[in-house]
Amino acid sequence: MAADELIEVKFRLADGTDIGPSKYSSITTVGSLKEKIISQWPKDKENGPKTINDVKLINAGKILENNKTLAESRSPVSEIPGGVITMLVVLRPPMADKNSEKLQEHSARKSTCSCTII
């Protein structure tokens, strides 16, 4: 595989819409692809990703690592020569802040009532 080979990729969102297709160099990292997804995220969709850690890319059933290149992440078994590779985009749910979780637990404990039967 040539280092300057262009690979056509489109990104499928959870609602079935696509970003792309666009051509990328085979040496493009998965992290760079995620940055591209964030910049092209549809403005009409709520809760878009803020950082590359909010996005998971899946190709041929494998979650792709940020530091791997597109060439390293390809699955030649599932590809049609000269075809477009479709990668699934999954958003990670926002992580709750540990301090806010503790406050919620504490307030839940406070609001319980106890009954005494005499």
N, CA, C and O atoms as CSV, one atom per row, in Angstrom:
chain,resi,resn,atom,element,x,y,z
A,1,MET,N,N,0.849,-1.181,0.000
A,1,MET,CA,C,0.000,0.000,0.000
A,1,MET,C,C,0.886,1.232,0.000
A,1,MET,O,O,1.799,1.351,0.816
A,2,ALA,N,N,0.614,2.140,-0.912
A,2,ALA,CA,C,1.398,3.365,-1.003
A,2,ALA,C,C,1.039,4.302,0.137
A,2,ALA,O,O,-0.114,4.359,0.566
A,3,ALA,N,N,2.037,5.040,0.629
A,3,ALA,CA,C,1.813,5.939,1.760
A,3,ALA,C,C,0.883,7.086,1.398
A,3,ALA,O,O,0.210,7.638,2.269
A,4,ASP,N,N,0.838,7.449,0.120
A,4,ASP,CA,C,-0.005,8.577,-0.278
A,4,ASP,C,C,-1.334,8.130,-0.885
A,4,ASP,O,O,-2.023,8.924,-1.526
A,5,GLU,N,N,-1.692,6.872,-0.688
A,5,GLU,CA,C,-2.962,6.354,-1.204
A,5,GLU,C,C,-4.134,7.083,-0.548
A,5,GLU,O,O,-4.147,7.300,0.664
A,6,LEU,N,N,-5.119,7.456,-1.370
A,6,LEU,CA,C,-6.302,8.112,-0.833
A,6,LEU,C,C,-7.394,7.066,-0.629
A,6,LEU,O,O,-7.648,6.226,-1.493
A,7,ILE,N,N,-8.029,7.140,0.534
A,7,ILE,CA,C,-9.085,6.203,0.899
A,7,ILE,C,C,-10.361,7.006,1.097
A,7,ILE,O,O,-10.379,7.996,1.828
A,8,GLU,N,N,-11.429,6.567,0.437
A,8,GLU,CA,C,-12.707,7.272,0.547
A,8,GLU,C,C,-13.499,6.702,1.732
A,8,GLU,O,O,-13.763,5.503,1.813
A,9,VAL,N,N,-13.865,7.613,2.647
A,9,VAL,CA,C,-14.539,7.210,3.881
A,9,VAL,C,C,-15.757,8.096,4.109
A,9,VAL,O,O,-15.719,9.303,3.868
A,10,LYS,N,N,-16.844,7.471,4.581
A,10,LYS,CA,C,-17.980,8.253,5.068
A,10,LYS,C,C,-18.283,7.776,6.479
A,10,LYS,O,O,-17.992,6.637,6.844
A,11,PHE,N,N,-18.868,8.658,7.257
A,11,PHE,CA,C,-19.141,8.387,8.659
A,11,PHE,C,C,-20.645,8.339,8.873
A,11,PHE,O,O,-21.345,9.313,8.596
A,12,ARG,N,N,-21.142,7.217,9.363
A,12,ARG,CA,C,-22.573,7.030,9.590
A,12,ARG,C,C,-22.903,7.336,11.041
A,12,ARG,O,O,-22.349,6.732,11.960
A,13,LEU,N,N,-23.825,8.298,11.236
A,13,LEU,CA,C,-24.252,8.683,12.570
A,13,LEU,C,C,-25.368,7.754,13.049
A,13,LEU,O,O,-25.935,7.005,12.254
A,14,ALA,N,N,-25.678,7.799,14.323
A,14,ALA,CA,C,-26.652,6.893,14.926
A,14,ALA,C,C,-28.037,7.014,14.298
A,14,ALA,O,O,-28.778,6.031,14.259
A,15,ASP,N,N,-28.403,8.201,13.803
A,15,ASP,CA,C,-29.731,8.382,13.219
A,15,ASP,C,C,-29.784,7.992,11.741
A,15,ASP,O,O,-30.819,8.148,11.094
A,16,GLY,N,N,-28.670,7.486,11.209
A,16,GLY,CA,C,-28.630,7.028,9.824
A,16,GLY,C,C,-28.121,8.052,8.828
A,16,GLY,O,O,-27.941,7.728,7.654
A,17,THR,N,N,-27.885,9.284,9.268
A,17,THR,CA,C,-27.331,10.293,8.361
A,17,THR,C,C,-25.823,10.090,8.247
A,17,THR,O,O,-25.199,9.448,9.092
A,18,ASP,N,N,-25.264,10.644,7.197
A,18,ASP,CA,C,-23.836,10.474,6.926
A,18,ASP,C,C,-23.112,11.806,6.909
A,18,ASP,O,O,-23.683,12.846,6.581
A,19,ILE,N,N,-21.829,11.744,7.275
A,19,ILE,CA,C,-20.890,12.839,7.055
A,19,ILE,C,C,-19.929,12.316,5.995
A,19,ILE,O,O,-19.280,11.288,6.188
A,20,GLY,N,N,-19.844,13.019,4.890
A,20,GLY,CA,C,-18.971,12.567,3.816
A,20,GLY,C,C,-19.796,11.951,2.704
A,20,GLY,O,O,-21.013,12.137,2.677
A,21,PRO,N,N,-19.189,11.240,1.804
A,21,PRO,CA,C,-17.831,10.717,1.826
A,21,PRO,C,C,-16.781,11.762,1.449
A,21,PRO,O,O,-17.052,12.712,0.713
A,22,SER,N,N,-15.589,11.556,1.972
A,22,SER,CA,C,-14.427,12.373,1.658
A,22,SER,C,C,-13.233,11.450,1.501
A,22,SER,O,O,-13.231,10.324,1.998
A,23,LYS,N,N,-12.216,11.941,0.803
A,23,LYS,CA,C,-10.996,11.146,0.617
A,23,LYS,C,C,-9.944,11.601,1.622
A,23,LYS,O,O,-9.741,12.795,1.840
A,24,TYR,N,N,-9.285,10.622,2.226
A,24,TYR,CA,C,-8.248,10.872,3.219
A,24,TYR,C,C,-7.009,10.073,2.853
A,24,TYR,O,O,-7.102,9.000,2.258
A,25,SER,N,N,-5.855,10.603,3.213
A,25,SER,CA,C,-4.598,9.891,3.021
A,25,SER,C,C,-4.585,8.681,3.943
A,25,SER,O,O,-5.149,8.721,5.037
A,26,SER,N,N,-3.951,7.618,3.506
A,26,SER,CA,C,-3.890,6.396,4.316
A,26,SER,C,C,-3.077,6.589,5.594
A,26,SER,O,O,-3.152,5.760,6.500
A,27,ILE,N,N,-2.294,7.682,5.681
A,27,ILE,CA,C,-1.502,7.926,6.896
A,27,ILE,C,C,-2.217,8.862,7.879
A,27,ILE,O,O,-1.643,9.256,8.895
A,28,THR,N,N,-3.477,9.217,7.571
A,28,THR,CA,C,-4.280,10.045,8.475
A,28,THR,C,C,-4.600,9.237,9.726
A,28,THR,O,O,-4.978,8.069,9.633
A,29,THR,N,N,-4.449,9.856,10.900
A,29,THR,CA,C,-4.740,9.139,12.142
A,29,THR,C,C,-6.243,9.150,12.432
A,29,THR,O,O,-6.982,10.007,11.947
A,30,VAL,N,N,-6.666,8.186,13.225
A,30,VAL,CA,C,-8.064,8.102,13.640
A,30,VAL,C,C,-8.432,9.357,14.436
A,30,VAL,O,O,-9.545,9.867,14.301
A,31,GLY,N,N,-7.507,9.859,15.263
A,31,GLY,CA,C,-7.747,11.087,16.012
A,31,GLY,C,C,-8.053,12.259,15.088
A,31,GLY,O,O,-8.924,13.074,15.389
A,32,SER,N,N,-7.341,12.349,13.961
A,32,SER,CA,C,-7.590,13.411,12.977
A,32,SER,C,C,-8.961,13.244,12.326
A,32,SER,O,O,-9.652,14.227,12.060
A,33,LEU,N,N,-9.348,11.997,12.072
A,33,LEU,CA,C,-10.674,11.740,11.511
A,33,LEU,C,C,-11.760,12.197,12.485
A,33,LEU,O,O,-12.765,12.779,12.075
A,34,LYS,N,N,-11.552,11.932,13.775
A,34,LYS,CA,C,-12.528,12.345,14.790
A,34,LYS,C,C,-12.634,13.866,14.854
A,34,LYS,O,O,-13.730,14.404,15.013
A,35,GLU,N,N,-11.498,14.567,14.732
A,35,GLU,CA,C,-11.522,16.032,14.709
A,35,GLU,C,C,-12.328,16.533,13.508
A,35,GLU,O,O,-13.073,17.508,13.611
A,36,LYS,N,N,-12.169,15.861,12.381
A,36,LYS,CA,C,-12.913,16.218,11.172
A,36,LYS,C,C,-14.415,16.011,11.393
A,36,LYS,O,O,-15.227,16.834,10.972
A,37,ILE,N,N,-14.778,14.914,12.053
A,37,ILE,CA,C,-16.191,14.635,12.352
A,37,ILE,C,C,-16.762,15.738,13.239
A,37,ILE,O,O,-17.863,16.229,12.990
A,38,ILE,N,N,-16.020,16.127,14.267
A,38,ILE,CA,C,-16.486,17.170,15.182
A,38,ILE,C,C,-16.701,18.484,14.428
A,38,ILE,O,O,-17.699,19.172,14.645
A,39,SER,N,N,-15.761,18.829,13.540
A,39,SER,CA,C,-15.890,20.086,12.791
A,39,SER,C,C,-17.040,20.052,11.789
A,39,SER,O,O,-17.601,21.099,11.466
A,40,GLN,N,N,-17.402,18.870,11.291
A,40,GLN,CA,C,-18.468,18.753,10.299
A,40,GLN,C,C,-19.783,18.265,10.912
A,40,GLN,O,O,-20.727,17.962,10.181
A,41,TRP,N,N,-19.857,18.186,12.242
A,41,TRP,CA,C,-21.061,17.684,12.904
A,41,TRP,C,C,-22.250,18.568,12.512
A,41,TRP,O,O,-22.149,19.794,12.567
A,42,PRO,N,N,-23.369,17.962,12.121
A,42,PRO,CA,C,-24.538,18.762,11.718
A,42,PRO,C,C,-24.991,19.710,12.829
A,42,PRO,O,O,-25.167,19.303,13.977
A,43,LYS,N,N,-25.173,20.972,12.468
A,43,LYS,CA,C,-25.518,22.000,13.462
A,43,LYS,C,C,-26.921,21.809,14.033
A,43,LYS,O,O,-27.207,22.271,15.137
A,44,ASP,N,N,-27.803,21.125,13.285
A,44,ASP,CA,C,-29.169,20.927,13.759
A,44,ASP,C,C,-29.310,19.777,14.751
A,44,ASP,O,O,-30.388,19.570,15.309
A,45,LYS,N,N,-28.239,19.033,14.974
A,45,LYS,CA,C,-28.292,17.915,15.917
A,45,LYS,C,C,-27.836,18.370,17.296
A,45,LYS,O,O,-26.842,19.084,17.432
A,46,GLU,N,N,-28.583,17.942,18.325
A,46,GLU,CA,C,-28.246,18.295,19.698
A,46,GLU,C,C,-27.129,17.395,20.214
A,46,GLU,O,O,-26.849,16.336,19.651
A,47,ASN,N,N,-26.510,17.835,21.278
A,47,ASN,CA,C,-25.520,17.037,22.006
A,47,ASN,C,C,-24.403,16.515,21.113
A,47,ASN,O,O,-24.060,15.334,21.166
A,48,GLY,N,N,-23.842,17.384,20.302
A,48,GLY,CA,C,-22.724,16.996,19.465
A,48,GLY,C,C,-21.471,16.793,20.303
A,48,GLY,O,O,-21.391,17.289,21.427
A,49,PRO,N,N,-20.496,16.071,19.771
A,49,PRO,CA,C,-19.261,15.828,20.515
A,49,PRO,C,C,-18.441,17.100,20.671
A,49,PRO,O,O,-18.428,17.955,19.786
A,50,LYS,N,N,-17.756,17.217,21.805
A,50,LYS,CA,C,-16.907,18.384,22.079
A,50,LYS,C,C,-15.431,18.062,21.843
A,50,LYS,O,O,-14.683,18.906,21.350
A,51,THR,N,N,-15.008,16.837,22.196
A,51,THR,CA,C,-13.611,16.430,22.032
A,51,THR,C,C,-13.565,15.076,21.325
A,51,THR,O,O,-14.587,14.405,21.179
A,52,ILE,N,N,-12.383,14.688,20.894
A,52,ILE,CA,C,-12.252,13.398,20.212
A,52,ILE,C,C,-12.532,12.237,21.165
A,52,ILE,O,O,-12.852,11.135,20.718
A,53,ASN,N,N,-12.415,12.471,22.459
A,53,ASN,CA,C,-12.715,11.410,23.422
A,53,ASN,C,C,-14.210,11.149,23.554
A,53,ASN,O,O,-14.616,10.138,24.128
A,54,ASP,N,N,-15.039,12.062,23.022
A,54,ASP,CA,C,-16.492,11.876,23.039
A,54,ASP,C,C,-16.966,10.994,21.878
A,54,ASP,O,O,-18.140,10.628,21.813
A,55,VAL,N,N,-16.059,10.658,20.971
A,55,VAL,CA,C,-16.413,9.938,19.744
A,55,VAL,C,C,-15.703,8.592,19.703
A,55,VAL,O,O,-14.516,8.488,20.012
A,56,LYS,N,N,-16.454,7.563,19.315
A,56,LYS,CA,C,-15.860,6.256,19.013
A,56,LYS,C,C,-16.128,5.983,17.537
A,56,LYS,O,O,-17.244,6.174,17.055
A,57,LEU,N,N,-15.107,5.539,16.832
A,57,LEU,CA,C,-15.260,5.133,15.430
A,57,LEU,C,C,-15.172,3.617,15.363
A,57,LEU,O,O,-14.271,3.010,15.942
A,58,ILE,N,N,-16.107,3.016,14.656
A,58,ILE,CA,C,-16.136,1.569,14.528
A,58,ILE,C,C,-16.072,1.218,13.052
A,58,ILE,O,O,-16.847,1.730,12.244
A,59,ASN,N,N,-15.137,0.338,12.710
A,59,ASN,CA,C,-14.999,-0.146,11.341
A,59,ASN,C,C,-14.914,-1.663,11.387
A,59,ASN,O,O,-14.047,-2.221,12.060
A,60,ALA,N,N,-15.803,-2.324,10.679
A,60,ALA,CA,C,-15.839,-3.787,10.611
A,60,ALA,C,C,-15.881,-4.412,12.007
A,60,ALA,O,O,-15.235,-5.428,12.264
A,61,GLY,N,N,-16.649,-3.791,12.902
A,61,GLY,CA,C,-16.832,-4.339,14.247
A,61,GLY,C,C,-15.720,-4.039,15.223
A,61,GLY,O,O,-15.768,-4.500,16.363
A,62,LYS,N,N,-14.711,-3.277,14.810
A,62,LYS,CA,C,-13.595,-2.937,15.700
A,62,LYS,C,C,-13.631,-1.465,16.059
A,62,LYS,O,O,-13.819,-0.609,15.194
A,63,ILE,N,N,-13.448,-1.169,17.361
A,63,ILE,CA,C,-13.326,0.217,17.801
A,63,ILE,C,C,-11.911,0.667,17.458
A,63,ILE,O,O,-10.937,0.014,17.832
A,64,LEU,N,N,-11.805,1.775,16.750
A,64,LEU,CA,C,-10.503,2.245,16.273
A,64,LEU,C,C,-9.820,3.117,17.319
A,64,LEU,O,O,-10.464,3.907,18.010
A,65,GLU,N,N,-8.512,2.959,17.421
A,65,GLU,CA,C,-7.711,3.709,18.386
A,65,GLU,C,C,-7.227,5.013,17.770
A,65,GLU,O,O,-6.885,5.062,16.589
A,66,ASN,N,N,-7.201,6.084,18.589
A,66,ASN,CA,C,-6.843,7.424,18.109
A,66,ASN,C,C,-5.466,7.493,17.463
A,66,ASN,O,O,-5.277,8.236,16.500
A,67,ASN,N,N,-4.504,6.736,17.974
A,67,ASN,CA,C,-3.129,6.858,17.491
A,67,ASN,C,C,-2.840,5.997,16.259
A,67,ASN,O,O,-1.744,6.079,15.704
A,68,LYS,N,N,-3.781,5.189,15.827
A,68,LYS,CA,C,-3.583,4.343,14.646
A,68,LYS,C,C,-3.908,5.140,13.385
A,68,LYS,O,O,-4.717,6.068,13.408
A,69,THR,N,N,-3.256,4.756,12.281
A,69,THR,CA,C,-3.540,5.408,11.008
A,69,THR,C,C,-4.720,4.734,10.325
A,69,THR,O,O,-5.146,3.647,10.718
A,70,LEU,N,N,-5.232,5.381,9.317
A,70,LEU,CA,C,-6.334,4.820,8.546
A,70,LEU,C,C,-5.912,3.503,7.893
A,70,LEU,O,O,-6.697,2.556,7.831
A,71,ALA,N,N,-4.685,3.447,7.412
A,71,ALA,CA,C,-4.179,2.221,6.791
A,71,ALA,C,C,-4.138,1.071,7.801
A,71,ALA,O,O,-4.469,-0.064,7.459
A,72,GLU,N,N,-3.733,1.358,9.041
A,72,GLU,CA,C,-3.665,0.317,10.074
A,72,GLU,C,C,-5.058,-0.118,10.533
A,72,GLU,O,O,-5.227,-1.225,11.043
A,73,SER,N,N,-6.046,0.745,10.354
A,73,SER,CA,C,-7.390,0.486,10.861
A,73,SER,C,C,-8.315,-0.147,9.827
A,73,SER,O,O,-9.442,-0.517,10.156
A,74,ARG,N,N,-7.867,-0.273,8.609
A,74,ARG,CA,C,-8.701,-0.839,7.544
A,74,ARG,C,C,-8.904,-2.331,7.744
A,74,ARG,O,O,-8.069,-3.023,8.325
A,75,SER,N,N,-10.025,-2.799,7.251
A,75,SER,CA,C,-10.319,-4.222,7.268
A,75,SER,C,C,-10.482,-4.677,5.820
A,75,SER,O,O,-11.563,-4.540,5.248
A,76,PRO,N,N,-9.419,-5.217,5.224
A,76,PRO,CA,C,-9.475,-5.558,3.804
A,76,PRO,C,C,-10.519,-6.630,3.477
A,76,PRO,O,O,-10.969,-6.722,2.335
A,77,VAL,N,N,-10.906,-7.431,4.455
A,77,VAL,CA,C,-11.880,-8.488,4.213
A,77,VAL,C,C,-13.246,-7.909,3.869
A,77,VAL,O,O,-13.946,-8.444,3.009
A,78,SER,N,N,-13.636,-6.815,4.535
A,78,SER,CA,C,-14.980,-6.270,4.348
A,78,SER,C,C,-15.046,-5.146,3.310
A,78,SER,O,O,-16.105,-4.547,3.125
A,79,GLU,N,N,-13.949,-4.856,2.641
A,79,GLU,CA,C,-13.926,-3.739,1.698
A,79,GLU,C,C,-14.027,-4.207,0.257
A,79,GLU,O,O,-13.538,-5.274,-0.112
A,80,ILE,N,N,-14.674,-3.377,-0.541
A,80,ILE,CA,C,-14.738,-3.593,-1.980
A,80,ILE,C,C,-13.681,-2.683,-2.595
A,80,ILE,O,O,-13.664,-1.487,-2.305
A,81,PRO,N,N,-12.800,-3.218,-3.433
A,81,PRO,CA,C,-11.759,-2.372,-4.031
A,81,PRO,C,C,-12.357,-1.144,-4.720
A,81,PRO,O,O,-13.263,-1.261,-5.545
A,82,GLY,N,N,-11.836,0.032,-4.369
A,82,GLY,CA,C,-12.307,1.277,-4.944
A,82,GLY,C,C,-13.626,1.771,-4.362
A,82,GLY,O,O,-14.154,2.795,-4.797
A,83,GLY,N,N,-14.157,1.051,-3.386
A,83,GLY,CA,C,-15.425,1.448,-2.785
A,83,GLY,C,C,-15.232,2.401,-1.615
A,83,GLY,O,O,-14.111,2.684,-1.193
A,84,VAL,N,N,-16.352,2.883,-1.108
A,84,VAL,CA,C,-16.339,3.799,0.031
A,84,VAL,C,C,-16.413,2.981,1.314
A,84,VAL,O,O,-17.238,2.075,1.429
A,85,ILE,N,N,-15.556,3.296,2.274
A,85,ILE,CA,C,-15.584,2.648,3.585
A,85,ILE,C,C,-16.558,3.427,4.459
A,85,ILE,O,O,-16.448,4.647,4.578
A,86,THR,N,N,-17.503,2.735,5.065
A,86,THR,CA,C,-18.450,3.379,5.976
A,86,THR,C,C,-18.052,3.022,7.400
A,86,THR,O,O,-17.978,1.848,7.766
A,87,MET,N,N,-17.795,4.056,8.198
A,87,MET,CA,C,-17.452,3.861,9.605
A,87,MET,C,C,-18.601,4.364,10.459
A,87,MET,O,O,-19.189,5.409,10.181
A,88,LEU,N,N,-18.910,3.614,11.491
A,88,LEU,CA,C,-19.983,3.986,12.405
A,88,LEU,C,C,-19.446,4.945,13.455
A,88,LEU,O,O,-18.379,4.715,14.025
A,89,VAL,N,N,-20.187,6.022,13.711
A,89,VAL,CA,C,-19.813,7.016,14.722
A,89,VAL,C,C,-20.721,6.819,15.927
A,89,VAL,O,O,-21.945,6.894,15.815
A,90,VAL,N,N,-20.110,6.565,17.085
A,90,VAL,CA,C,-20.856,6.394,18.323
A,90,VAL,C,C,-20.391,7.462,19.300
A,90,VAL,O,O,-19.192,7.638,19.516
A,91,LEU,N,N,-21.344,8.169,19.885
A,91,LEU,CA,C,-21.004,9.182,20.883
A,91,LEU,C,C,-21.003,8.547,22.259
A,91,LEU,O,O,-21.897,7.776,22.608
A,92,ARG,N,N,-19.991,8.883,23.028
A,92,ARG,CA,C,-19.949,8.431,24.420
A,92,ARG,C,C,-20.854,9.334,25.233
A,92,ARG,O,O,-20.853,10.550,25.047
A,93,PRO,N,N,-21.637,8.738,26.145
A,93,PRO,CA,C,-22.482,9.599,26.978
A,93,PRO,C,C,-21.619,10.479,27.857
A,93,PRO,O,O,-20.528,10.070,28.253
A,94,PRO,N,N,-22.089,11.693,28.174
A,94,PRO,CA,C,-21.294,12.572,29.032
A,94,PRO,C,C,-21.086,11.927,30.394
A,94,PRO,O,O,-22.008,11.372,30.991
A,95,MET,N,N,-19.853,12.017,30.866
A,95,MET,CA,C,-19.511,11.432,32.160
A,95,MET,C,C,-19.987,12.357,33.260
A,95,MET,O,O,-19.753,13.565,33.217
A,96,ALA,N,N,-20.653,11.784,34.241
A,96,ALA,CA,C,-21.114,12.587,35.373
A,96,ALA,C,C,-19.921,12.942,36.254
A,96,ALA,O,O,-18.997,12.148,36.427
A,97,ASP,N,N,-19.963,14.132,36.795
A,97,ASP,CA,C,-18.912,14.592,37.682
A,97,ASP,C,C,-19.006,13.833,38.999
A,97,ASP,O,O,-20.092,13.695,39.560
A,98,LYS,N,N,-17.885,13.344,39.490
A,98,LYS,CA,C,-17.868,12.561,40.734
A,98,LYS,C,C,-18.448,13.354,41.897
A,98,LYS,O,O,-19.186,12.798,42.710
A,99,ASN,N,N,-18.128,14.643,41.993
A,99,ASN,CA,C,-18.629,15.461,43.098
A,99,ASN,C,C,-20.138,15.609,43.037
A,99,ASN,O,O,-20.802,15.572,44.073
A,100,SER,N,N,-20.695,15.778,41.837
A,100,SER,CA,C,-22.144,15.930,41.723
A,100,SER,C,C,-22.848,14.620,42.060
A,100,SER,O,O,-23.949,14.634,42.610
A,101,GLU,N,N,-22.216,13.474,41.732
A,101,GLU,CA,C,-22.796,12.178,42.100
A,101,GLU,C,C,-22.867,12.038,43.613
A,101,GLU,O,O,-23.874,11.574,44.148
A,102,LYS,N,N,-21.804,12.438,44.307
A,102,LYS,CA,C,-21.787,12.341,45.766
A,102,LYS,C,C,-22.852,13.234,46.379
A,102,LYS,O,O,-23.508,12.849,47.347
A,103,LEU,N,N,-23.029,14.439,45.812
A,103,LEU,CA,C,-24.057,15.346,46.321
A,103,LEU,C,C,-25.449,14.756,46.123
A,103,LEU,O,O,-26.304,14.868,47.002
A,104,GLN,N,N,-25.680,14.127,44.968
A,104,GLN,CA,C,-26.977,13.528,44.704
A,104,GLN,C,C,-27.236,12.370,45.661
A,104,GLN,O,O,-28.347,12.227,46.172
A,105,GLU,N,N,-26.225,11.544,45.907
A,105,GLU,CA,C,-26.368,10.436,46.855
A,105,GLU,C,C,-26.684,10.974,48.240
A,105,GLU,O,O,-27.577,10.465,48.918
A,106,HIS,N,N,-25.961,11.993,48.661
A,106,HIS,CA,C,-26.134,12.564,49.997
A,106,HIS,C,C,-27.535,13.155,50.144
A,106,HIS,O,O,-28.186,12.952,51.169
A,107,SER,N,N,-28.006,13.885,49.126
A,107,SER,CA,C,-29.338,14.478,49.212
A,107,SER,C,C,-30.417,13.397,49.177
A,107,SER,O,O,-31.469,13.556,49.797
A,108,ALA,N,N,-30.170,12.310,48.465
A,108,ALA,CA,C,-31.137,11.212,48.437
A,108,ALA,C,C,-31.254,10.570,49.817
A,108,ALA,O,O,-32.345,10.194,50.245
A,109,ARG,N,N,-30.135,10.449,50.499
A,109,ARG,CA,C,-30.161,9.878,51.852
A,109,ARG,C,C,-30.889,10.800,52.815
A,109,ARG,O,O,-31.619,10.333,53.689
A,110,LYS,N,N,-30.698,12.103,52.664
A,110,LYS,CA,C,-31.330,13.067,53.552
A,110,LYS,C,C,-32.851,13.064,53.402
A,110,LYS,O,O,-33.561,13.246,54.390
A,111,SER,N,N,-33.351,12.868,52.219
A,111,SER,CA,C,-34.761,12.999,51.965
A,111,SER,C,C,-35.568,11.750,52.315
A,111,SER,O,O,-36.790,11.745,52.170
A,112,THR,N,N,-34.909,10.713,52.765
A,112,THR,CA,C,-35.661,9.525,53.160
A,112,THR,C,C,-36.307,9.755,54.510
A,112,THR,O,O,-35.792,10.494,55.349
A,113,CYS,N,N,-37.429,9.117,54.702
A,113,CYS,CA,C,-38.088,9.243,55.996
A,113,CYS,C,C,-38.118,7.886,56.684
A,113,CYS,O,O,-38.064,6.841,56.035
A,114,SER,N,N,-38.200,7.919,57.948
A,114,SER,CA,C,-38.291,6.662,58.683
A,114,SER,C,C,-39.563,6.691,59.514
A,114,SER,O,O,-39.959,7.730,60.042
A,115,CYS,N,N,-40.178,5.552,59.615
A,115,CYS,CA,C,-41.410,5.433,60.381
A,115,CYS,C,C,-41.185,4.490,61.543
A,115,CYS,O,O,-40.465,3.496,61.440
A,116,THR,N,N,-41.808,4.823,62.630
A,116,THR,CA,C,-41.724,3.972,63.802
A,116,THR,C,C,-43.142,3.540,64.153
A,116,THR,O,O,-44.039,4.366,64.321
A,117,ILE,N,N,-43.320,2.239,64.258
A,117,ILE,CA,C,-44.647,1.702,64.626
A,117,ILE,C,C,-44.611,1.396,66.119
A,117,ILE,O,O,-43.744,0.662,66.592
A,118,ILE,N,N,-45.560,1.968,66.853
A,118,ILE,CA,C,-45.605,1.763,68.306
A,118,ILE,C,C,-46.758,0.858,68.666
A,118,ILE,O,O,-46.968,0.563,69.842
